[in-house]
Amino acid sequence: MRHPVLKRLTVFCLTLCLLAAGLLIPASATPPEPVNTSTILFTHDTHDHFLPMPDENGGEYGGYTRLATLLKQERAEHPDALTLDAGDFSMGSLFQTIYTSHAPELQALGAMGYDVTTLGNHEFDYRAKGLADMLHAAVDSGAPLPAIVQANYKPPESDTATREAWERYGIQDYVIIERGGINYGIFGVMGEEADSNAPMSGMEFEPTAEAAKRTVAAIQAELADSSNPTFIICLSHSGTDGKGKGEDYELAKQVDGIDLIISGHTHTTLTEPIQVKDTLIVSAGEYTTYLGSLTITWNEKGEKLSWDYQLLPVDQTVEDDPGMVQLTNGFQPLVESEYLDQYDMKFDQVLATTDFAFTPIGQFAAEQKEDTLGNLIADSYIYAVQQAEGENYIPVDFAVVASGVIRGSFAAGEITTSDAFNVSSLGSGADGTPGYPLISVWITGKELKDAFEVDASVTPIMSAAQLYGSGMTWTWNPHRIIFNKVTDCAQVLPDGTTVPLENDKLYRVVTGLYSGQMLGTVNDQSFGILTITPKDAEGNVITSFEDHIIYNPDGSEVKEWYALASYLQSMGTVDSRYASPEGRKTADLSWNPIHLLKGLNLIGALVLLVLLVLILLVVFIIYRIATRSRRRGRRRGSGYRPYRG
């Protein structure tokens, strides 16, 4: 007979074995949760950058010719990868001059194997007709083309010509691509701010979140019966500041079901994705500086389990793709014959040389201060008007350019026609040809002061509003109350002397067509605190800026880019005075109370009054609390205390 202790030990061990077996059987019988892997290659805001550009370190960055090589390398590693673009693929180099006739941008995206893109605000720079012509040209080319998706920014019913072009190309709210056993629902939207930057698009705008909810629901309904997992991607030309703010951040908060937002428009470079609930937001910067790559694992619930996110530099270490080089070289003669010949210029013609570099475009307007590139451009406007008007020249009191329309810069060395065009490459004029023209308007001295206030007060929250000028000087104190920051301003006469501005006097101002159209928005953006109302020489309010375009003697528009190109050509060697600031705009960082409060306008006085009232209120509250505390203390101290001696 076994020992009782041994018997109990045997029973205990058998029980443990049975329990362990019971635990293991259900676990092995339950299948693991399905996990999917997706790779997305993406760009946005490439802006016609077919060719590399010089960077601030003496190297080069960007260019479709090199981007094509990187895309091939990434697809070799990830055969099921999607290649997507979030808009603004046009407007940024001389290749845009054949946008309407040859659609080089869409041909390039197709040649590089892009699956889908969307429309950014700059695709409408040549207005609805220009976009329609481009779409027809793309189809007529017979080349491979990416799909275009756009859910909330469409031609009105009355615009049959544009609607016909959209239908012919096949633009839809969304597309569904099956790849690697996964259904990808891909749709596109335009942001509200991007819409405001396309004042002549002629499109109808549907609120972004509403369109996104509708489209996500449509994708989910179409794929409801599919056995494949679904991954929904939004190509959004709306943007984020990279710090958790912006339209795309709000879109992710408001709309469920979006797995990934590729965020364009704001030219943001996100070194890590932003996660909002179950949505990831990514951005790869502008001008093909980087190729974005996201490989993500996710489950059926849409939960993101892990990801590998990379921004792959498109720089001089990447070899040119022969096929893309050939395509690019084929477009250059078309640019010359269809556009540059009228200016008697060639694509790579050297206009001037510079012994010094200007601020690289990646750093331009990053600080609120005078910049020599802005000075150069503003001076070129005055030069071009003088050349165009000749003996009939009416002196320009102020030439001004906003940082938001400056798209390139100059490295030390030779400056070509292509380089000059890149700097001022946006838009078209009333003539329908590429490039914004210069316009001439008149505003009062008081309104000029308000314009300087826009530069001083709005620039910190919107860098695209920073102004650079010729013919005026102004000083601001960033420590002063908003819309009261400008402390001094004056007109600079041709001999260099300065004279105070007269509030009621009309001054002639020259700027680009787009900048002129944006002047009217100052009233709304400042809640009516600042007012700028452009007028003609007689003081009549302007209703159509196109009626005030400046023309050459041959009847052609004076384009912004050509003003810069011809000014550079007239110098041959860039004047050394552009090597450093000249004091055209100056920051006064004084904390002196007199300097901070001197000359406040009505709004500033009201703000100061409110601050004083708040301070007095806080002091009063603290005083009442302290008084009550002392009274309570005295009452507690006056009660009977027994003798404890």
KANOR-V294220 format. One line per field, one symbol per residue. ss: DSSP state (~ for helix, > for strand, _ for the rest). psi: psi as a letter, one per 20 degrees, with the letter a starting at -180 (. if undefined). burial: # if it has 16 or more other ideal C-beta (glycine too) atoms within 10 Angstrom, else .. Layout:
# KANOR-V294220
ss=???
psi=???
burial=???
This chain:
# KANOR-V294220
ss=___~~~~~~~~~~~~~~~~~~~~~~~~~~_____>>>>>>>>>_________>>_____>>__~~~~~~~~~~~~~~____>>>>________~~~~~~~~~_~~~~~~~~____>>>__~~~~__~~~~~~~~~~~~~~~_____>>>___>>>____~~~~~~~~~~__>_>>>>>>__>>>>>>>>>_~~~~~______>>>__~~~~~~~~~~~~~~~______>>>>>>>>>_________~~~~~~~~_____>>>>_____>____>>>__>>>>_>_____>>>>>>>>>>____>>>>>>>>>>_>______~~~~~~~~~~~~~~~~~_~~~~______>>>>>_________________~~~~~~~~~~~~~~~~~~~~~_____>>>>>~~~_______>>>>~~~~~~~____>_____>__>>>>>>>>~~~~~~~~~~~~~~____~~~_>>>>_>>>>>_________>>>>>>>_____>>______>>>>>>>~~~~~~~_~~~~~_________>_____>___~~~~>_>_____>_>~~~~~~~~~~~~_>__~~~~_____>>>_____~~~~~____~~~~~~~~~~~~~~~~~~~~~~~~~~~~~~~~~~~~________
psi=pqphghghhgggghggghgghhhhghghipqqpppqpqpppqrqlhlkmhqqqqrijibqqaphhhhhggggghhhhnhjqqoqqkrlirnirihiikghhilhghhggghikpgqrrprhiijhkahgggghggghgghhjqpqqqppohjnqqrhhmhgghggghghkprgrqppppkjpoooprqqprghhghjmikhjrppppghghggggghgghghjhjqiqqpppppopmgrqijkjqrhhghghhhoqiphpoooagjkqooiqqppocjpqpqqjarkkhqpqpopppqahijpohrqopqoopnaiipqqpgghgggghhhghhgghighhijlqrgkpphrqpiqqrpqhiipjhqnrqphgggggghhggghhghhichjpppphppqpqhijojraprqbqprgggghhhmiqarahijqqpprqqprprrhghghhghhgghhhghinhiipqprpirqqpqoiirqqjkhpiqqrporhjiqqqqqpgiqpqpppaqgghghihhiggghjkjgqponqrahijppphohhikqpqrhjiqqoqghhggghgghhhfpppiijiqqjkhpppokqjphghhipkpagggggggggggggghggggggggggghghghhgghiirppqpk.
burial=...................................####################....############..##..#..####################.###########.###############.##########...#.###########...#..##.##..#.#######.#..##########.###.##.####.##.##.######..#...#.....############.#...#######..#.############.#..##.#..##################.#...#.#..#.#.#####..#.##..##.##..##..##.###....#.#.#.##.#..######.##..#.################.###......################...###############...#############.#############...#.#############..########.#.##........#....##############..#...#..##.#.##......#..##.###.....##############.#..#...#.....##.##.......#...##.##..#......................................
